[in-house]
Amino acid sequence: MDLELNAVNGVTSILVWSLFPIIISYVSLKSIVFRKVVEGTPTTFIKDGKILEENLKREKYTIDELMEQLRKKDVFYVNDVEFATLETNGEFSILLKKEKQPVRWGDLFGAGQKVKLPQTIIIDGNFIKEAIYEMGYSLEWLKTQLQQRESTVEEVFFGQVDHLGNLYLDYYKDRFIEKGKNNSES
């Protein structure tokens, strides 16, 4: 802004301020010790349902702030917590004790069947042959599915199939909705 100042000084300061974060990030990726110094380490506040008061003091956290963080995670009883940790980015992570965790599919029925991601098989009225074959279907299967819906591939804007063979079709013109039919029949 000052016309008497040298432009090189301004460019130098901009370069230093823009390169400094890049250099710090690069060195952090390469050195664990440097990363711990720059980013810090997570601090455990609760272990086995017991509050670690010394860690609270070190991080200048009050019991009220700790309880607020627990309530934000829908935890109201400290004894339900296996671990509670303040992460280096300021986030609060909680692991509930096993008996307090929500029941999951695997808890009741084991690992279960692996689910594949749905695949897009039609885009803009064109077949995506690689995706059709990857899901274990054939082009003939898909053409039969379209015939059963009284459709052609040219009428379909977007088509997707899941691991169970359920076919979702979205048409350029939602003619099936107009006729009272569902355009996402399986």
N, C-alpha and C positions, 0 to 999 in steps of 0.2 A: 504494500500500500504506500509505503514511503518511497518516493522516487530516488532518494539518495542511497538507499540500501542496495547492495549488490544482489542480483537475481540468483547468482550461484549459491548464496547462503540460503535462500528460500528453497531452492531445489534440493540442496543437501539435507536440510531439515525434513523435508517431505520424504525423501528417500530413507533417511534414518528411521523415521516414525513408521513407515510402511514396511521396511525390511525387518525391523526388530521383532514384531510378532511372528513373522515367518521363520526367522532364525530360532526363536524360542520354541516354536512348535516342532521344528525339525530336530533340535537337540533333545527335546522331551521324548520324541519317538525313539531316539537311539539310546538314551541313557535312563535307566530306571532310577538311579540316585538323583540325577538332575530333576526328573519328573516328580519325585517325592518332595524335593526342596521347593520347586515352583508351584506344584498343584496341591501338595499336602497328601495326607492319608485319611481314610475314613476313620471316624471315631465311634466306638461302640458305647451306647448309653445304657442299654439294658442287655443283660446276659442271663439266661435261665430264669427270667422273671424277677431278677434283682437289678435295681438301679445302681449304676456305677457313678457315685457322687463325684469322685475325683475327675472323671472325664467330663462331667457336666461343668465343673468349675473351670477346667482347662479351656473349654470352648465358650465359657461365659454364657451358659444356658441355664435358665431358671427351671425349677420344677414345673412352674406354670406353663412355660414354653414347651417343655417336654410333653406335658399332658395335652396341650393344644395340638401338637403334632400327632399324638396318638389318636385323639378324637377325629382329626381330619382323615385318618385311615380307618375309621369306624372301630377303634379299639378303646374300650373304657376301663379295662381292668389290666393293670400292669402285669399281673401274674399270668395272663394269657400269652405274653410275648416271650418267645425264645431269644430273639435278637432284635435290637433296634439300633440302627446305625445312622449317623449323620455323614452323608457322602461328601466328597470333596467339592462338589458343585452346589452344596447347600440343600440338596434333596434329602428327605428322610425316608429310610427303608426299614420295613418291619417284616420279620418272619414270625408268624404265630406258632405256638406249640402245636405239634401234630394233632392232638385231640381237639384243638380249637380251629383248625383249618377247615374250610368248606369241603364237602365231599365232592370228589371228582369221579369221572367215569372209570378211570384206572383203579381207584380205590375199591370200587364195587365189582368190576368185571375184568380186571386185568388190563393189559395194554390196548386191546381192541384192534380193529382193522385200521390200517394206515389209509388215510384219506388223501387222494390226489387232488390237486388244484383243478378247478374247472378250466376247460380249454375253449378258447374262441375258435370256432370252426367255420364261421361265415362272417365276412366283412364286406360291406358295400356290394352285396349280391354276388360275391365270389367265394368259392370253397377255399379253405385253408387246408390243403391235403395233408401236409406234414402233421398238423395238430389232430386231424381226424385219425390218422394212422397211429399216432402216439398214444391216443386214448384207447386203442385196440378196436376201433370201428373201421368200417370200410366206406368208400364213397357210395356204394350201392345201398348200404344201411341208411345213410343220410338221405339219399334220394327217395327211398321208401318212406322214411319219416315225413319228408316234405309232401309226398303224394297223399299220405294219410291225412294231412292237414290241408289238402287241396291248394298247395302252394308251389311256387317255383323258386329257385335260388335267387333269381333276379328281383323278386319281390321282398327279399329279406335284407334288412339293413344290418342286423347283427344277430349272430347265432352262437350259442354256447352250450356245451354239454358237460355234465358233472360225472363223477366216478361211478355213479349208479346208472348212467345212461339217460338221465332226465335231460330233455332238450328244451332250451329256452330260445324263443325266436322273437325278435322285434322287427316289425315290418316298416317299410317306408311309409305306407299308408295303413293306418291301423284299421283295416277293413274288418277284421274279425271282431273287434270291439263293437263296431257299428252294427254287426249282425247279431250281437249278443253272445258271441263265442269268446273264449279266453285265448289270447295270443301267446300264452306261455304254458300251453298244455304239455304234460310230460308223457 
